[in-house]
Amino acid sequence: MKTKVAILFFLVVCSFSYGQELRQQKTGTIQEFEKPISGVHVYNLNTLNGTSTREDGRFSIPVKLNDTLIVSHINYRSLRIIISKAYLDREPLVIYMDEMTNFLETVSIKLHDLTGNLGTDSKNEEKGTNQDSISKYYSDLSTQRSLKDFDRNLEQPIFNQTDVTQGTNQTYAQVQKIGFKFKDVELRKELDLKKKFPDYLIENLGKSYFTTNLKIPSDKVYHFITYCEFKNIRELYYSNNMMQVLTILESESVAYLQIKE
C-alpha cells in the first residue's frame, strides 16, 4: 500500500514538473490607458520567438514560468516582463505602455519673481502709476515724424544686394554659422546615442540575458556588444528591429566565445 502511494505521489510530482516545463499559448492586449496599441513587438528572450500586436492590440505567444518577455514600440517605453505565476493565471493578460516624450532644452530666468515687462517689476510698482509708466515707455504718437519726411522711396522694395562671386559676405557667414550650429547639435546627439547604446541594450534585455542565455562572462558584456556593432545592431535597435538584434546577438555569441585571449 505504501509503495502504491509513493508511486502515485511520484507520478503527480513528475506531471506537475513536466507541466511547468511546457509552454502555453498566452494571449493578451497591449494598450495605453484604454487605447489599444497596434504594431507592438513582443518577443520571448528564452525562445527568441516573437510576434506583433494586431489593430485591436491583441497578441499571442508561447510562454512558461520565469520566461522573459520584451515589449517594444518605437513610440513607447520598452518593457521587460518576467512571467510569474500571477501572469500565467491572468487571462487575458493586459499590458500598459507609456508614450515616449521628447523634452526640449529650456532656459529659465533666475529672476523668476519678475512679472510683465522685464524692465519693471509690477509687484513693486505703486498703485496709480500706470499712466506714468505708459508715458515713460511710449512716446506721444503726435510727435512722430511723418513718413513723408523720410528720403527713402517707399514704393520700391528694399533688397540686400550682394555679389556672391566676391567672397563671403556677412549675411552668408551668419547663415553658415547657424547651419554649423544645427550640425553640431545633431552630431552631439548622435555621439550621445552611440555612447549610451550598450547601457540601453543591457537595461532593455537584462544583464542575465547575456550572462545566462548567451554565456557571456559578466566582465565581457560591454566588449561583446562592441564586438557585435559591425552588424549594425545599434541602428537596428534604434529602429525597433529587436528580433534582428536578438538573432545577431545569438549567432555572434558563438563566434565570440571561441575567441582566445
C-alpha positions as CSV (number, residue, x, y, z in Angstrom):
1,M,0.0,0.0,0.0
2,K,2.8,2.4,0.9
3,T,4.6,1.5,-2.3
4,K,1.5,2.4,-4.3
5,V,1.1,5.8,-2.5
6,A,4.8,6.6,-3.1
7,I,4.5,5.7,-6.8
8,L,1.3,7.8,-7.1
9,F,3.0,10.8,-5.4
10,F,6.0,10.4,-7.7
11,L,3.8,10.5,-10.8
12,V,1.9,13.6,-9.5
13,V,5.2,15.4,-8.9
14,C,6.6,14.4,-12.3
15,S,3.4,15.5,-14.0
16,F,3.5,18.8,-12.3
17,S,7.2,19.4,-13.2
18,Y,6.5,18.4,-16.8
19,G,3.6,20.8,-16.9
20,Q,5.8,23.6,-15.7
21,E,8.3,22.9,-18.5
22,L,5.6,23.1,-21.2
23,R,4.9,26.5,-22.7
24,Q,1.4,27.5,-23.0
25,Q,-0.1,29.9,-25.6
26,K,-0.6,33.2,-23.8
27,T,-3.0,35.8,-25.2
28,G,-3.0,39.4,-24.1
29,T,-3.7,43.0,-25.0
30,I,-1.3,46.0,-25.1
31,Q,-2.7,49.4,-24.6
32,E,-2.1,53.0,-23.5
33,F,-4.8,53.7,-20.9
34,E,-7.9,52.3,-22.7
35,K,-6.5,52.7,-26.2
36,P,-5.1,49.5,-27.9
37,I,-1.7,49.8,-29.5
38,S,-1.0,48.1,-32.8
39,G,2.4,47.1,-34.1
40,V,4.0,46.4,-30.7
41,H,6.7,43.8,-30.8
42,V,6.5,41.1,-28.2
43,Y,9.4,38.5,-28.0
44,N,10.4,35.8,-25.7
45,L,14.1,36.1,-24.7
46,N,14.2,32.4,-23.8
47,T,12.9,31.1,-27.1
48,L,13.7,34.0,-29.4
49,N,10.1,33.7,-30.7
50,G,8.3,36.9,-31.4
51,T,5.0,38.4,-32.6
52,S,3.3,41.8,-33.1
53,T,0.0,43.1,-31.9
54,R,-2.9,43.5,-34.3
55,E,-5.1,46.5,-34.8
56,D,-7.0,45.7,-31.6
57,G,-3.8,45.5,-29.6
58,R,-4.1,41.7,-29.1
59,F,-1.2,39.2,-29.3
60,S,-0.5,35.6,-28.6
61,I,2.9,34.0,-27.7
62,P,4.1,30.7,-26.1
63,V,5.4,31.2,-22.5
64,K,6.2,29.3,-19.4
65,L,7.1,30.2,-15.8
66,N,10.1,32.5,-15.5
67,D,10.3,33.4,-19.2
68,T,11.3,36.9,-20.0
69,L,9.2,38.9,-22.5
70,I,10.4,42.1,-24.1
71,V,7.7,44.5,-25.2
72,S,8.8,47.3,-27.5
73,H,7.4,50.0,-29.8
74,I,9.2,52.9,-31.4
75,N,6.8,55.4,-29.8
76,Y,6.6,53.9,-26.3
77,R,8.9,52.9,-23.5
78,S,10.1,49.3,-23.7
79,L,9.1,46.8,-21.0
80,R,10.8,43.7,-19.7
81,I,8.3,41.3,-18.1
82,I,9.3,38.2,-16.2
83,I,6.5,35.7,-16.4
84,S,5.4,34.8,-12.9
85,K,2.6,32.5,-11.8
86,A,0.3,35.6,-11.5
87,Y,0.9,36.4,-15.1
88,L,0.2,32.8,-16.2
89,D,-3.0,32.7,-14.3
90,R,-4.2,36.0,-15.7
91,E,-6.4,35.7,-18.8
92,P,-6.2,37.7,-20.9
93,L,-3.0,39.5,-20.0
94,V,-3.3,43.3,-20.2
95,I,0.0,45.3,-20.5
96,Y,0.1,49.1,-20.3
97,M,2.8,51.1,-22.1
98,D,3.8,54.7,-21.5
99,E,4.3,57.0,-24.5
100,M,7.8,58.3,-25.1
101,T,8.1,62.1,-24.5
102,N,10.8,64.3,-26.0
103,F,11.7,67.1,-23.8
104,L,13.2,70.3,-25.3
105,E,16.0,72.0,-23.5
106,T,14.6,75.0,-21.7
107,V,16.2,78.2,-20.5
108,S,15.0,79.5,-17.1
109,I,15.2,83.1,-15.9
110,K,16.7,83.2,-12.5
111,L,14.9,86.4,-11.5
112,H,11.6,84.4,-11.7
113,D,9.8,86.8,-9.3
114,L,9.7,89.5,-12.1
115,T,6.4,89.8,-13.8
116,G,5.3,91.6,-17.0
117,N,8.0,93.9,-18.6
118,L,11.5,92.7,-17.7
119,G,12.5,96.3,-17.0
120,T,9.7,96.7,-14.5
121,D,8.7,94.6,-11.5
122,S,4.9,95.0,-11.3
123,K,5.0,93.7,-7.7
124,N,7.0,96.7,-6.6
125,E,5.0,99.3,-8.6
126,E,2.9,101.6,-6.7
127,K,-0.8,101.9,-7.5
128,G,-1.8,104.7,-9.7
129,T,1.4,104.8,-11.7
130,N,0.0,103.1,-14.8
131,Q,-0.2,106.4,-16.7
132,D,3.3,107.4,-15.7
133,S,4.6,104.0,-16.9
134,I,2.9,104.4,-20.2
135,S,4.3,107.8,-20.6
136,K,7.7,106.5,-19.7
137,Y,7.8,103.6,-22.2
138,Y,5.7,105.1,-25.0
139,S,6.1,108.5,-26.6
140,D,3.2,110.6,-27.9
141,L,2.3,109.5,-31.4
142,S,1.6,113.1,-32.4
143,T,5.3,113.9,-32.2
144,Q,6.4,111.1,-34.6
145,R,7.8,112.2,-37.9
146,S,5.6,111.7,-40.9
147,L,6.5,109.1,-43.5
148,K,6.9,111.9,-46.0
149,D,9.9,113.2,-44.0
150,F,11.9,110.1,-45.0
151,D,14.0,110.3,-48.1
152,R,13.6,106.6,-48.8
153,N,11.3,105.8,-51.7
154,L,8.7,103.6,-50.1
155,E,7.3,102.4,-53.4
156,Q,10.4,100.4,-54.1
157,P,11.2,97.2,-52.2
158,I,14.4,97.0,-50.2
159,F,16.9,94.4,-51.2
160,N,20.3,93.5,-49.7
161,Q,22.2,93.3,-52.9
162,T,25.4,91.3,-52.7
163,D,27.8,89.8,-55.2
164,V,28.2,86.1,-54.3
165,T,31.3,85.9,-56.5
166,Q,33.2,88.4,-54.3
167,G,33.8,86.2,-51.3
168,T,31.7,85.6,-48.3
169,N,29.6,88.4,-47.1
170,Q,28.3,88.8,-43.5
171,T,24.8,87.6,-44.1
172,Y,26.0,84.4,-45.7
173,A,28.5,83.9,-42.9
174,Q,25.7,84.2,-40.4
175,V,23.7,81.6,-42.3
176,Q,26.7,79.3,-42.3
177,K,27.1,79.8,-38.6
178,I,23.5,78.8,-37.9
179,G,23.9,75.7,-40.2
180,F,27.1,74.6,-38.4
181,K,25.3,75.1,-35.0
182,F,22.5,72.7,-36.0
183,K,25.0,70.2,-37.4
184,D,26.9,70.4,-34.1
185,V,23.7,69.7,-32.1
186,E,22.9,66.7,-34.4
187,L,26.5,65.4,-34.1
188,R,26.3,65.7,-30.3
189,K,23.0,63.8,-30.2
190,E,24.4,61.1,-32.5
191,L,27.5,60.7,-30.3
192,D,25.4,60.6,-27.2
193,L,23.3,57.8,-28.6
194,K,26.4,55.8,-29.6
195,K,27.9,56.2,-26.1
196,K,24.7,55.2,-24.3
197,F,23.7,52.3,-26.6
198,P,25.3,49.5,-24.6
199,D,23.6,50.7,-21.4
200,Y,20.3,51.0,-23.2
201,L,20.6,47.5,-24.6
202,I,21.6,45.9,-21.3
203,E,18.8,47.7,-19.4
204,N,16.3,46.6,-22.0
205,L,17.3,42.9,-22.2
206,G,18.7,42.5,-18.7
207,K,22.3,41.6,-18.0
208,S,21.2,38.0,-17.2
209,Y,20.3,37.5,-20.8
210,F,23.9,38.0,-21.8
211,T,25.4,36.0,-18.9
212,T,22.9,33.2,-18.7
213,N,21.4,32.8,-22.2
214,L,24.4,33.7,-24.2
215,K,27.0,32.6,-21.7
216,I,29.0,35.8,-22.0
217,P,31.2,36.5,-18.9
218,S,29.9,39.4,-16.8
219,D,33.0,41.5,-17.3
220,K,32.9,40.9,-21.1
221,V,29.3,42.1,-21.8
222,Y,30.2,45.6,-22.9
223,H,33.1,44.2,-25.0
224,F,30.7,41.7,-26.6
225,I,28.2,44.4,-27.6
226,T,31.0,46.5,-29.2
227,Y,32.1,43.3,-31.0
228,C,28.6,43.0,-32.5
229,E,28.3,46.6,-33.6
230,F,29.8,45.8,-37.0
231,K,26.5,44.0,-37.7
232,N,24.6,47.4,-37.3
233,I,22.9,46.3,-34.2
234,R,22.8,49.9,-32.9
235,E,20.9,51.1,-35.9
236,L,18.6,48.1,-35.7
237,Y,17.9,48.7,-32.0
238,Y,17.1,52.4,-32.5
239,S,14.8,51.4,-35.4
240,N,13.0,49.0,-33.1
241,N,14.1,45.9,-35.0
242,M,14.7,43.9,-31.8
243,M,14.1,40.5,-33.4
244,Q,17.0,41.1,-35.7
245,V,19.1,42.3,-32.8
246,L,18.4,39.2,-30.8
247,T,19.2,37.0,-33.8
248,I,22.6,38.7,-34.4
249,L,23.5,38.5,-30.7
250,E,22.6,34.8,-30.6
251,S,24.7,33.9,-33.6
252,E,27.7,36.2,-32.8
253,S,27.9,34.9,-29.2
254,V,29.0,31.5,-30.6
255,A,31.9,33.0,-32.5
256,Y,32.8,35.4,-29.7
257,L,33.1,32.6,-27.1
258,Q,35.6,30.8,-29.4
259,I,38.0,33.8,-29.4
260,K,41.1,33.1,-27.4
261,E,42.6,35.9,-25.5
